[in-house]
């Protein structure tokens, strides 16, 4: 029972990360299509934002797995 709760928490964290990074990528592609000359700045901001979201997602997965440890 405890393991399934951890799996649900980790799955929700991964789903949130995937949606967030997908939205960043789509928005960055729209921005680059509108202003190709600013693609370097947009890409840099996109990579930094994706890294921050990935870190928060990893933190969420660790909390989900460690928070449900019965020991």
PEKAWO-V586320 format. One record per residue. N is the residue number from 1. RES is the residue in one letter. PSI is psi in radians with two decimals (none if undefined). OMEGA is omega in degrees with one decimal (none if undefined). D_LAST is the distance of its C-alpha to the last C-alpha in Angstrom with 1 decimal. Layout:
n	res	psi	omega	d_last
N	RES	PSI	OMEGA	D_LAST
N	RES	PSI	OMEGA	D_LAST
This chain:
n	res	psi	omega	d_last
1	X	-0.78	-178.2	14.1
2	X	-0.69	-179.9	11.1
3	X	-0.62	-179.2	12.4
4	X	-0.57	176.7	15.9
5	X	-0.70	177.1	15.2
6	X	-0.68	179.9	14.0
7	X	-0.68	177.7	17.1
8	X	-0.77	178.7	19.3
9	X	-0.77	178.9	18.3
10	X	-0.69	178.7	18.9
11	X	-0.70	177.1	22.1
12	X	-0.66	178.1	23.3
13	X	-0.77	179.6	22.9
14	X	-0.70	178.7	24.8
15	X	-0.74	178.3	27.4
16	X	-0.72	178.4	28.0
17	X	-0.78	-179.0	28.5
18	X	-0.75	178.6	30.9
19	X	-0.72	-179.3	32.9
20	X	-0.80	-179.3	33.1
21	X	-0.64	176.2	34.3
22	X	-0.69	178.8	36.6
23	X	-0.69	177.2	38.2
24	X	-0.81	-179.5	38.7
25	X	-0.77	179.3	40.3
26	X	-0.75	179.1	42.6
27	X	-0.65	178.8	43.6
28	X	-0.70	179.1	44.3
29	X	-0.69	175.6	46.5
30	X	-0.75	-179.0	48.4
31	X	-0.70	179.4	49.0
32	X	-0.61	177.8	50.1
33	X	-0.58	-179.6	52.5
34	X	-0.65	-178.8	54.0
35	X	1.44	-177.5	54.3
36	X	-0.46	-178.6	54.3
37	X	-0.30	-180.0	55.4
38	X	0.33	-174.0	52.1
39	X	-0.58	179.7	49.9
40	X	-0.81	179.4	48.7
41	X	-0.70	-179.7	47.5
42	X	-0.74	-179.2	45.9
43	X	-0.69	178.0	44.1
44	X	-0.80	179.2	42.8
45	X	-0.65	179.7	41.5
46	X	-0.77	-178.1	40.0
47	X	-0.71	178.4	38.1
48	X	-0.77	179.5	36.7
49	X	-0.73	179.0	35.6
50	X	-0.67	178.8	34.0
51	X	-0.70	178.4	32.1
52	X	-0.71	178.3	30.8
53	X	-0.73	178.8	29.8
54	X	-0.72	178.1	28.0
55	X	-0.73	178.8	26.1
56	X	-0.66	177.4	25.1
57	X	-0.73	177.4	24.0
58	X	-0.70	176.4	21.9
59	X	-0.73	178.0	20.2
60	X	-0.69	178.7	19.7
61	X	-0.76	179.7	18.1
62	X	-0.75	178.8	15.7
63	X	-0.70	179.3	14.7
64	X	-0.71	-177.9	14.5
65	X	-0.66	-178.9	12.2
66	X	-0.52	-178.3	9.9
67	X	-0.36	-179.5	10.2
68	X	0.33	179.6	9.0
69	X	2.06	-176.7	5.6
70	X	-0.20	-176.7	3.8
71	X	none	none	0.0
